[in-house]
Amino acid sequence: MGEASRVYAELNKLGANITTVDVGGGLAVDYEAPVVRAAAQ
């Protein structure tokens, strides 16, 4: 994320009008764990 923010800042400084940055998946976010824990209780 650090590198992406540096690239975004540099492009913004150069005049690019970027409104959305899609970082995609793979950020190690576990969306299933809260559901599994709740079901186990």
N, CA and C of each residue as an Amber inpcrd file, in Angstrom:
protein
   123
   0.8240000  -1.1870000   0.0000000   0.0000000   0.0000000   0.0000000
   0.8700000   1.2530000   0.0000000   1.9990000   1.1910000   0.6370000
   2.8710000   2.3620000   0.6680000   3.3180000   2.7840000  -0.7210000
   3.7210000   1.8020000  -1.5200000   4.1560000   2.1040000  -2.8890000
   2.9940000   2.6510000  -3.7110000   1.8150000   2.0710000  -3.5460000
   0.6370000   2.5460000  -4.2890000   0.3150000   3.9830000  -3.9230000
   0.4460000   4.3230000  -2.6480000   0.1420000   5.7030000  -2.2420000
   1.1710000   6.6800000  -2.7900000   2.4280000   6.2610000  -2.8760000
   3.4560000   7.1320000  -3.4610000   3.1920000   7.3590000  -4.9470000
   2.8210000   6.2970000  -5.6570000   2.5150000   6.4260000  -7.0860000
   1.3080000   7.3320000  -7.2760000   0.2740000   7.1350000  -6.4550000
  -0.9240000   7.9780000  -6.5420000  -0.5600000   9.4410000  -6.3050000
   0.2310000   9.7090000  -5.2730000   0.6100000  11.0890000  -4.9530000
   1.3980000  11.7170000  -6.0970000   2.3010000  10.9600000  -6.6820000
   3.1080000  11.4850000  -7.7930000   2.2420000  11.7610000  -9.0170000
   1.3490000  10.8350000  -9.3440000   0.4580000  11.0500000 -10.4870000
  -0.4640000  12.2360000 -10.2430000  -0.9350000  12.3760000  -9.0220000
  -1.7920000  13.5090000  -8.6680000  -1.0330000  14.8240000  -8.8380000
   0.2290000  14.8220000  -8.4110000   1.0600000  16.0160000  -8.5390000
   1.2790000  16.3830000 -10.0090000   1.3330000  15.3600000 -10.8650000
   1.5330000  15.5870000 -12.2960000   0.2470000  15.9870000 -13.0100000
  -0.8730000  15.9860000 -12.2860000  -2.1270000  16.4510000 -12.8640000
  -3.1230000  15.3710000 -13.2360000  -2.8130000  14.1180000 -12.9370000
  -3.7650000  13.0400000 -13.2390000  -4.9600000  13.1600000 -12.3030000
  -6.1520000  13.0890000 -12.8570000  -7.3740000  13.2260000 -12.0670000
  -7.8790000  11.8310000 -11.6910000  -7.2220000  11.2060000 -10.7190000
  -7.5830000   9.8550000 -10.2880000  -8.5670000   9.9670000  -9.1280000
  -9.7380000   9.3490000  -9.2990000 -10.7520000   9.4230000  -8.2400000
 -10.9090000   8.1060000  -7.4950000 -10.4940000   6.9960000  -8.1130000
 -10.6540000   5.6850000  -7.4860000  -9.3970000   4.8620000  -7.7040000
  -8.9570000   4.1880000  -6.6540000  -7.8300000   3.2670000  -6.7660000
  -8.3170000   1.9050000  -6.2840000  -8.3590000   0.9330000  -7.1900000
  -8.7930000  -0.4210000  -6.8500000  -7.5510000  -1.2420000  -6.5450000
  -7.3680000  -1.6040000  -5.2880000  -6.1850000  -2.3640000  -4.9070000
  -6.3780000  -3.8590000  -5.0920000  -7.5620000  -4.2670000  -5.5090000
  -7.8070000  -5.6780000  -5.7730000  -7.8590000  -6.5030000  -4.5040000
  -7.6960000  -7.7790000  -4.6500000  -7.7480000  -8.6830000  -3.5010000
  -6.3620000  -8.9900000  -2.9870000  -6.2910000  -9.9880000  -2.1530000
  -5.0000000 -10.4410000  -1.6710000  -4.4110000  -9.6200000  -0.5470000
  -5.2470000  -8.9040000   0.1900000  -4.7260000  -8.1110000   1.3030000
  -4.8330000  -8.8580000   2.6260000  -5.0140000 -10.1560000   2.5600000
  -5.1100000 -11.0190000   3.7360000  -6.2790000 -10.6400000   4.6380000
  -7.3710000 -10.2230000   4.0470000  -8.5780000  -9.9230000   4.8070000
  -9.4240000 -11.1810000   4.8250000  -9.7480000 -11.6570000   6.0170000
 -10.5350000 -12.8740000   6.1660000 -11.9820000 -12.4980000   6.4180000
 -12.7880000 -12.5220000   5.3640000 -14.1850000 -12.1280000   5.4840000
 -15.0480000 -13.2430000   6.0620000 -14.5730000 -14.4700000   6.0470000
 -15.3610000 -15.6160000   6.4960000 -15.2700000 -15.8510000   8.0030000
 -14.1810000 -15.5060000   8.6340000 -13.9540000 -15.8440000  10.0410000
 -15.0620000 -15.3670000  10.9760000 -15.5520000 -14.1220000  10.8950000
 -16.6140000 -13.7190000  11.8280000 -17.8740000 -14.5650000  11.6740000
 -18.1970000 -14.9650000  10.4630000 -19.3910000 -15.7810000  10.2260000
 -19.1960000 -17.1670000  10.8190000 -18.0260000 -17.7450000  10.6220000
 -17.7370000 -19.0820000  11.1380000 -17.7490000 -19.0640000  12.6610000
 -17.1360000 -18.0590000  13.2710000 -17.1240000 -17.9650000  14.7380000
 -18.5310000 -17.8020000  15.2890000 -19.3470000 -16.9870000  14.6420000
 -20.7150000 -16.7620000  15.1100000 -21.5320000 -18.0430000  14.9950000
 -21.3250000 -18.8060000  13.9380000 -22.0700000 -20.0510000  13.7470000
 -21.6580000 -21.1130000  14.7640000 -20.4160000 -21.0590000  15.2110000
 -19.9140000 -22.0460000  16.1650000 -20.4380000 -21.8010000  17.5750000
 -20.9150000 -20.6100000  17.8390000 -21.3640000 -20.2940000  19.2020000
 -22.7490000 -20.7310000  19.4670000
